[in-house]
Amino acid sequence: MTIQDVIRHPGKFYIGGAWTDPSSGDEITVLNSATEEVFEVVAEAQEADVNRAVDAARQAFDKGPWPRMSHEERAGYLRALADELDKRAERHARIWVTESGVLHSIAATRMGSIAATYRYYADLASTFPFQEKHPSASGGELALLVREPVGVVGAIVPWNGTPGLITSKVAPALLAGCCVVVKASPEAPGSAYILAEAAEAAGLPEGVVNILTADREVSEKLVAHPGVDKIAFTGSTIAGQKIGAICGGRIARQTLELGGKSPALILDDYDIETAAKAITEKATFLTGQVCASLTRIVVSKARHDDMVEALSSQFAKVNVGDPFEAACQMGPLAMSRQRDRVEGYIAKGREEGAKLAAGGGRPAHLNRGYFVEPTVFGNVQNSFTIAREEIFGPVLSVIPAEDESAMIDIANDTDFGLNASVFTNDDDRAYVVAREIRSGTVGQNSYRAELGLAFGGFKQSGLGREGGTEGLHPYLETKVIVLDGMPSNVGRIAG
């Protein structure tokens, strides 16, 4: 598979509706995560390229037709964009697998949800209350509450779930009437290029969607740019703190979807083997490179050893290898830096006194690629580093608790609050415990994430929500217009 089979214009950026040459000859080399061979070489953006992209988006928003179209007109473009993404689904899936290590069987299946998200937001054009009529309390005949596009959006995406994470930002932004600059991760630029190809083919007006790839220093130029009204970011909490500080300094709007250290509470009425199987099935997705992954397994002391044994037995069955092979159940980590990080945390866990019960090394049968064994630690205290910090790999910590109340305390004793799960056969108990956990999502008896409803976290797991109608609100500004009479050209009004 050559780079031409993957990306059509690797040496260019998509700015102002055209494939444009970069301002420098700097390049980014992306390696195949399973073979360590060169997969892509793309242009690396500098500050001048960021400025050009923002200027193009600014011009499109301030003077172009996009924000002045009706929502129904924009919806037509979103549906065309979805059609073009469907045409590129197979190539898009191969890119995601090779860059991140996700299984091809999963990537190919999930490609359909990318286009479906654009169609979902297109359908909201005729149902979402972009304008509402209210009685006036200030002497007017009526008050209109209108929701208008926030402006130019800088969308900064990470390297793990790139196809969906781009989509959850760009699709609602476009329906709202915003213009977007997508800053792709230097480790995984392919999905942004696919989006640019689709935007060009769908005929989006120039400057509405712009893409470039840059590393962190240049990315901060996008965050700080006065021409950008909002930043939508998914990534680490450390990076989110920096972005939040920059945005706060200039009162820029922001949505931050950050890290997690998500607990799974195994209540005493639930079968240990069933819980271990459900946890394992989800823990190996994307080789654990998932911010919402359930990595703290909280169980009563009396059942701790059984939980460790059950998880270890399940992890021992996981077939680690080539993510393009149908029999493979877990692929590699995305890059050598990430494998070094995971191995460092495994060493830290042993050093602090946790019991290594399964995994902990590199698979003996794989001599290249960024592979690591799925790993289970037992006798973990919630104060241990491996229970406090996001590892971003297939490493589980089993934490013993005195009782159900202590389980809830342990679940909440974290800087994060992105995801959680309660394993119990009692729906009433599941609901009661879920309401006590400080987390953006709480599932029952498995990893759950309702990405089409709302996704985001409490505490240092972020600000705002993505997905569903909740994910549209951050791309809208609310305005109140008080009138002495109803205008004839106001369009559809709710209420």
N, C-alpha and C positions, 0 to 999 in steps of 0.2 A: 504493500500500500504506500504509494508515494504521496508527497505533500500536495500534489495537484489533485489527487483523488480525495483529499480531505478538505483543503482550503483553496479557494479559487484565486484569491489575491493576497497571499501571505506577506508580501512586501509593502502593502499599502494600508491606509486607514480609510474608513468610510465616513466622510465628512461633507456636509452640505449636499447630500444626494449623489455624491460621486466618489469613486475610488481615487484617493489622492496620495501623492508621494509624501513620505515622512520628511521632517526637517533635518534629519541626520541619518547616517548610515548604521546607527546602532540597531542590534538585533537581539532577540530573545530565543534561546534554544530550549525546546521542550523535549524531554525524553519519554520514551515508552516505559510506563511504570512496571511492566512485567518483564521487559528484556533489557532495559537501560540503554537501548539504542535510540538514536535521534529520530524523533517523530515529526516535529514541526520546527521551522525557523520563521519567526514573524518579526515585523518591524517593532521597535521599542519607541514609544512616544516620549517626547521631551516637552518642556514647558510651552514651547511655541506651538506644538501640536494640540496641546490642551486648550490653549487660547483660541486657536482656529476652530476647534470643535465647539467650544462654548459660544464663540461669536456666531457660528452658523445656527446653533440652537436658539440663541438670543434673537437673531434676525427673524428666524422662522416663527418664534413666538410673538415678538413685538409687531412684526409687519406682515407675516405670512397668513395664509388662509386657515391653517390648522385650528387654532383656538377659536376662530370665528365661524367654523362649521357647526352645524347642529350635531348633537350626540349621535343621532341616527346616521348622519353622513360619515362621521368618524368610525362608527360601527361597521360600515361597509368596508373600510380599509382594514379593520381588525380581522374581519372574516377572510379577506383576500390574503392577509398576512398568514393567517392560520392555514389556508390552503397551500401556500408556498412552503411553510414549515413542514407540512405533511409530506410534500414531495421530497424533502431533504431528510426525512426521519431516519432512514437507514444509515446514511453517512453521519448524521448527527450522533446516533447511538454509538457508532464505532469510535468517534472522537471522544465521547465521554468515557468509554471503557478504557481507551488507551491512555488518556491523560490522568484518570483518577483511580483506576483499578476496580471500578464497579463491574459486577457481572454483566456480560452481554445479554443474558436472558432477561435480566431486570431492566437494563437500559432500553432494549428494544421494546419491551412492554410499556415502559413509562413514556416513550416518545409521544404516544397518542394524547397524553394529558397536557402536553405543551400546547398543541394547537387548540385543544379543548378549553384551555384557560382563556385564550384570546376570544374564543366564541362565547364563553360565559360572560366576559365583560362586554362584548358586543351586544349580547341580549339585555344587559342592564340599561342600555341606552333608552329603552322604552318603558322601564319599570322603576328605575332609581329616582328618588325625589330630588332632582337637581334644582327645582324651584318649588317653594311652598307658599301658599297664601295664608296670611294671618290677619286678625283684626289689629288695627293700630291703637296703641295706648297713648300716642303723642299728638293726636289731633288730626292725623291723616285719615283718608278713606280706607286704606288697607296698607299692610306691610308685607313685602315680599322677602322671604328668606331665600337667597340664591347661593348656589355653590359653584364657584368658578375655579378654573385651573390654577394651581399654585405657581406655575411658571416653568422655568428651566430646571430640569432634574438631573443631578449627577447620580447615576446608578453604579455602585461599586460592588462587584460580586467576587466571591471566593473561588477556590479551585475544586471543591468537592462536589456539590450538587448543582453545578453551574447551569445546566439547561433550565431547571425549574426555578432557580433563584433569580435568573435574569427575567424570566417570564412573570414572576410574581411582582416585579417592579415595573416592567415596561408595559404590560397589558393594561393595568389600571391607570397608569400615567397617561397613556395614549387616549383612552376613553375620556378621561377628565379634560383633555385638551392640552396637556403639557408636551413640551419637546424635551428630548432625552439625550444625554451623553452617557454611553455605557463605557465604563472603564473595566476592561477585562483583566483577570488575574494573569500574571506572567507565567504561572504554572499551567494554566488551562484557558487559553484564548479562543479555542475553536468554536465554542457555542456562540460567542459574540460575532464571529465572522459569518456563521450560519444565519444569525438574525439579520445581519447587514445584507446578505444576499437576498433573503426573503423580503426585506423592506424595499430593496431596489426593484425586485420583480413585481411586488405588489403595487408599485407606483406611489408610495408615500411621498408627499411633498418634500422638497429638499430641506434639509436641516431638522426634520422632525425626529429622526433617529440617526445618531452619530456613534461610531465605535472606534476605540483605540485601545491599545494595550500598554500598560506602564507599571513600573515598580512603585514602591511605597513613597519615595521622596517626590516623584512627579505626581503621584495620586493626590498628595496633600495640596498640590497647586489647584487641582480641581475642587477640593473641599473648600479651599480658601478663596476661590474666585468670586468676585462680587457679582458676576453675571449669572451665578448659579443660585436659584432660589431655595432649592431643597436637595439634601443628600439622602439617598436610600442605600443603606449599607448592610451587608451581611458579612460577618467575620468574627474575629476574636474580640473578647472584651477589652483587652489591652489596646487594640487598634481602635475599637469603638470609643474608648475614653478619650483618645487623642482627637478623633473626629468630632466627638461631642463638644470638646473644649473649643475647637476651631469654630464650629457652627454656633456655639453659644456666644462667642466673642463678636459675631456679626449678626446675631439673631436670625440665622438661617434655619429653615425648617429641616427636620431630620427624622428618619425612621432607622432605628438601629436594631438589628436582629443579631444577638451576640451569643456568647457561650452558654454552656450548661454543664451540670453535674447531676444528672437526673436520677432520682431514687425509684426503686421498685420495692414496695412494701408487701411482704408475703405474710398475710394473716394466717393464724393457726388453723383455720378451717379449710385451707386450700392445699391441694395435693402438691408435694414438693416436685415430683417428677414432671407433672404437667407444667408447673411454673418454669422449671429449668428448660424444658423443650421450647416453650414460648419465648423465653428470654434469649435463648441461643439463636433461634431463627431470625430474630431482629438484630442481635448484637453483631452478627457477621455482615450485615448490609453495609456496603461501601467500606468494608474492613474496619468498621467502627468509627469511620471519619464522619460522624454525624453529631451535630451539636446537641440534639435531643435524645441521644442514645441513653438507654437505661444502664448506668454503669455502677451505681451503688445499690447493692442487693441487701435490703434490710430485713432480717428475719429474727425470730425469737432465739434466745440462747440454746434452748432445748433442741431446736431443729437446725442450728447452725451447721453442724458437721454433715448432716444429711443434704443440706442445700449445697454445700461445697462439693460433696461427692457427686451429686446429681449434675451440677453444672460442669464439673470436670469430665464426667462421662460423656455428656453431650458434646462438649468442645473437642474431645478426643476423636469424635466421629466426623468432624468437619473436614471436608476435602479442600485443601488449600492448593491453588495452582493457577493455571492460565485462565483468565476471566472470560476468554472466548470459548472455552471448552464447556460443553453442556453439563458434564458431571461435576464441574467445579462449584463449590459452595462459598468460597471466599477468595478474593483476588489479592493483589499486593496493595500496600500503601502507595500513596501517590508519588512520593519522591524520597530520595535518600535522607533529606533533612527531617522528614516526618518519621521515617523509621528510626533515625537517631534519637528523636524526641521520645518515641514510644519506648525504645530500649532503655533510655535514661530513666523513665518513670518506673519501669520494671525493676531496674537496679535499686532505685530509691525505695520501692516497696519492700524489697528484701532487707535493705539496710535498716529500715525503721521497725522491722520485726513482724511484718505480715508473713503469712505462710503461703509460699508458692505452691499451689495445688495442681496446676495444669499449665502447659505451655511455658512461656518465658524466654524462648529463643527463636532462632530462625529455622524454618523447615529444612530438615537434612537433605531432602531430595531436590531442593531448588537452589542452584548455585548462582543464579543471577535474578535480578528483579528485586523490588523492595518489599519482600515478604516477611511476615512475622507470624508466629504461632498465636492462635487465640489463647488468651491467658486468664487464669482465675487465681485470685488471692483470697485466702480465708483469714479469719482472726484479725480483720482490719478494724482499727479504731477510726472513728469519724474525724479525728484530729490528724491522721496520717496524710502525708502529701498526696498519695494516690486517691484519697477520698475527698480531697479539697480542690485539687486542680484538674482542669480539663485535659485529659490525655490525648483524645482524638485518635483512638486506636482500639482494637478488640481486647480490652483489659477490664475485667470485672472485679470489684471489691465486695466481698460478702461481709456484712457488718452485723454483729450480734446485738440484740436489744433485749431489755428486761421484759417489756410488755408492749401492748399496742400503743399506749400513750408515749412510751419512749421511742417507738418507731416514728411517730409523727414528729417528735422533737428532733430526731436525727435527720429526718427528711428536710425539715426547715432550717437545720443548722448548716447553712451554706450561703455563699455569696450569690448563688444563682437561683433561678426559679423558672426554668423553661418548660420542663416536661416531668411527668411522674406517672406511676401506675400503682394501683392497689389490687392485689390478687386475693380475691375472696369470692365465695359462692353466694354471699349475701348481698343483694343489690342495695339494700338499705344501709348496710355498713359501708359499702363502697362509696355511696354518696356522702355519708357523714364524714368519712375520713378524707375524701376528695375536697370537701369544703374547708377542711383544716389545713390542707397543704398549700403553701404559697407558691403556686406554679401556674403558668399560662395555660397548660393543658394537663389534665389528669385522666388517664384511661383506666379501664378495668380489665385485668387479666391478660394484658399484653401491652406492648408499645403501641400507642395510638397517636395520630396527628391528623387533625381535620384541616388539611391545608386549604380546602375550599371554603372553610368557614371563618377561621381566624387563627393565626399562628404568631406567637411572640411570647415574651417572658416578663416575669417580675424581677425586681432587684437588678443585679448586674447582667441579667440575660437580655436586657434591651429596653427600647422605648418604641411604643406603637405596635401595630399588628399588620400582618400581610395575609392576603387571601380573602375571598368573599367580599361582601359589601364593606366589611371592616377595613379591608385592604385598599378600598377606593377612597375613603375619607382622608387619608394623609396627603393625597394629591389634589385636594380641594381646599380653597379658602372660602370662608363663609362671609357673606355680605348681606346686610339688611337695607332694602330700598323702601322708603315710605312715600306713598303716592296719594294724590287727591282723587285718582280714578284709575280704573283698570285699563292699561294700554292695550291696543288691538294686536300688537306684534310680539306679545310676551311669550308665546309658545306654550308647551305643555306645563301645567301647574298641578302639583299634588295638593290635596287638602281642600 
